């Protein structure tokens, strides 16, 4: 199942126009932006880079639940009454975040109709992706799940051209995302490389031809 297209609204531009008070923070790869259990009172907008969202169970088992790219919000649960973070957010590669206070974000959503529509559309698309992820986990092979994860990280399905060079993500993280072992990820990555779907040239590059793995019955 191809990922849904994202909003055509330029949220970065809208944020600048609505006059909301915000702070820019830079992170290097591996920096924790917020941790599971932290107070939830800030909304983040990913200006550059990517963010890994992960959760840890009561037994200490960790699972990666999403990789969010530039142009996405995170931490928006505080807008719906969430008092503590339900996941840990970690920078993937060099990343820049806009930090918006909860009260400021709520004020903008109430008073700026265009921004509010764009934000709601993005959240609905996020929910569609979560549903697609669940279907992917239930019915597709680990090979298809890995191919889909790489395409999502590369922005396949966005407006305009996909970003073929993706942030550096370990095979362990990819294995956690698709629910398989690192050895299986390594096997499929080598297979994709030999077929010309991906290649390494100063970083991992993903080609649209990888979609054939997802669409193949």
C-alpha positions in Angstrom: 0.0 0.0 0.0 1.7 3.3 -1.1 1.9 6.0 1.6 -0.7 8.7 1.5 0.2 12.1 0.1 0.9 14.8 2.5 -0.8 18.2 2.7 -0.1 20.7 -0.2 0.0 23.5 2.4 3.4 24.9 3.3 3.2 24.7 7.1 6.6 26.2 7.5 5.5 29.3 5.7 2.2 29.4 7.6 4.1 29.2 10.9 6.0 32.3 9.9 2.9 34.2 9.0 0.7 33.5 12.0 3.2 35.2 14.4 3.3 32.4 16.9 6.2 32.7 19.5 8.6 29.9 18.8 12.2 28.8 19.6 14.6 27.1 17.2 16.7 24.3 18.6 19.4 22.2 16.8 20.1 18.5 17.6 22.8 16.1 16.4 22.0 12.5 15.6 21.1 10.6 18.7 20.1 13.6 20.8 16.9 13.0 22.8 14.3 15.7 22.1 11.9 14.5 24.8 11.6 11.2 26.8 8.7 8.9 27.5 7.2 10.2 30.8 8.4 13.8 30.5 5.9 16.6 31.0 4.0 17.4 27.8 3.7 21.1 27.2 5.5 21.8 23.9 4.7 21.1 20.3 7.6 20.6 17.9 7.8 21.2 14.2 10.5 19.4 12.3 12.2 22.1 10.2 15.2 19.9 9.1 16.2 16.3 9.6 14.1 13.5 11.0 12.9 12.1 14.4 12.6 8.6 15.6 9.6 7.9 18.0 10.0 4.9 20.2 8.3 3.4 23.3 9.5 1.2 26.1 7.2 -1.3 27.7 7.0 -2.0 31.4 9.2 -5.0 30.9 11.9 -2.8 29.2 11.2 -3.9 25.6 11.7 -1.0 23.1 9.8 -0.6 19.8 10.2 2.1 17.1 6.7 3.3 16.2 7.6 6.0 13.6 10.2 8.0 11.7 8.9 11.5 11.1 10.6 13.7 8.5 10.9 17.5 8.0 7.5 19.1 7.7 5.8 17.1 10.5 4.7 18.1 14.0 5.4 15.9 17.0 4.4 16.2 20.6 0.9 17.4 19.6 -0.7 15.1 22.2 -0.5 17.9 24.7 -3.1 19.8 22.6 -5.6 17.1 23.5 -4.9 17.0 27.2 -1.9 14.6 27.3 0.1 15.6 30.4 3.2 13.3 29.9 5.0 12.1 26.8 3.9 8.6 25.6 7.0 8.1 23.6 10.7 9.1 23.3 11.7 11.4 20.4 15.3 11.1 19.2 17.0 13.1 16.4 18.0 11.1 13.3 20.8 12.9 11.7 21.4 16.7 12.1 18.0 18.1 12.9 16.3 21.5 13.6 13.1 21.8 15.6 10.7 24.7 16.1 9.4 24.6 19.7 6.0 26.1 20.2 4.4 26.4 23.6 1.1 24.5 24.1 -0.9 27.7 24.9 0.4 29.5 21.9 -0.3 26.6 19.6 -3.9 26.3 20.9 -4.4 30.1 20.4 -3.2 29.8 16.8 -5.5 26.9 16.1 -8.5 28.8 17.4 -7.7 32.0 15.6 -6.0 31.1 12.3 -8.4 29.2 10.1 -6.0 28.4 7.3 -3.3 27.2 9.6 -5.9 25.1 11.6 -7.1 23.4 8.4 -3.5 22.6 7.4 -2.7 21.2 10.8 -5.9 19.1 10.9 -5.2 17.7 7.5 -1.7 16.7 8.5 -3.0 14.9 11.6 -5.6 13.1 9.5 -2.9 12.0 7.1 -0.8 10.8 10.0 -3.8 8.7 11.2 -4.1 7.2 7.7 -0.5 6.3 7.8 -0.8 4.6 11.2 -3.7 2.6 9.9 -1.7 1.6 6.8 1.2 0.7 9.1 -1.1 -1.6 11.1 -2.3 -3.3 7.9 1.3 -3.6 6.8 2.3 -5.3 10.1 -0.7 -7.7 10.0 -0.6 -8.9 6.4 2.6 -8.1 4.6 6.0 -9.9 4.6 9.0 -8.4 6.3 10.5 -7.7 2.9 7.5 -5.6 1.9 7.4 -3.9 5.3 11.1 -2.9 4.9 10.6 -1.6 1.4 7.6 0.5 2.5 9.5 1.9 5.5 12.4 3.0 3.2 10.0 4.6 0.8 8.2 6.5 3.6 11.5 7.7 5.0 12.4 8.9 1.5 9.2 10.9 1.3 7.8 8.8 -1.6 4.2 10.0 -2.2 4.9 13.6 -1.2 4.2 16.5 -3.5 7.1 17.0 -5.8 10.2 14.8 -6.1 11.0 12.3 -3.3 14.2 12.9 -1.3 16.1 9.9 -2.5 19.0 10.3 0.0 17.6 9.4 3.4 18.9 10.1 7.0 21.4 7.6 8.3 19.4 4.9 10.1 20.9 1.8 11.6 19.8 -1.6 10.5 18.8 -2.3 14.1 16.3 0.7 14.0 14.9 -0.5 10.6 14.5 -4.0 12.1 12.6 -2.5 15.1 10.4 -0.5 12.7 9.3 -3.5 10.5 9.2 -6.2 13.3 12.0 -8.4 12.1 15.7 -9.2 12.9 18.7 -7.2 11.9 20.0 -10.3 9.9 16.8 -10.2 7.8 17.1 -6.5 7.2 20.7 -7.0 6.1 19.6 -9.7 3.7 16.9 -7.7 2.1 19.0 -4.5 1.9 21.7 -6.5 0.0 18.9 -7.9 -2.3 17.5 -4.4 -2.9 21.0 -3.1 -3.7 21.7 -5.9 -6.2 18.4 -5.2 -7.9 19.2 -1.5 -8.2 16.4 -0.4 -5.9 18.8 1.3 -3.5 22.5 2.2 -3.5 25.1 3.7 -1.3 26.9 6.9 -2.4 27.9 8.9 0.7 24.6 7.7 2.2 21.7 5.5 1.4 19.7 6.4 -1.7 16.3 5.0 -2.4 14.8 4.8 -5.9 11.2 4.8 -6.8 11.6 1.4 -8.4 11.6 0.0 -4.9 7.8 0.5 -5.0 7.6 -2.6 -7.2 8.4 -4.7 -4.1 5.4 -3.1 -2.2 3.0 -3.5 -5.1 4.0 -7.1 -6.0 1.4 -9.6 -5.0 
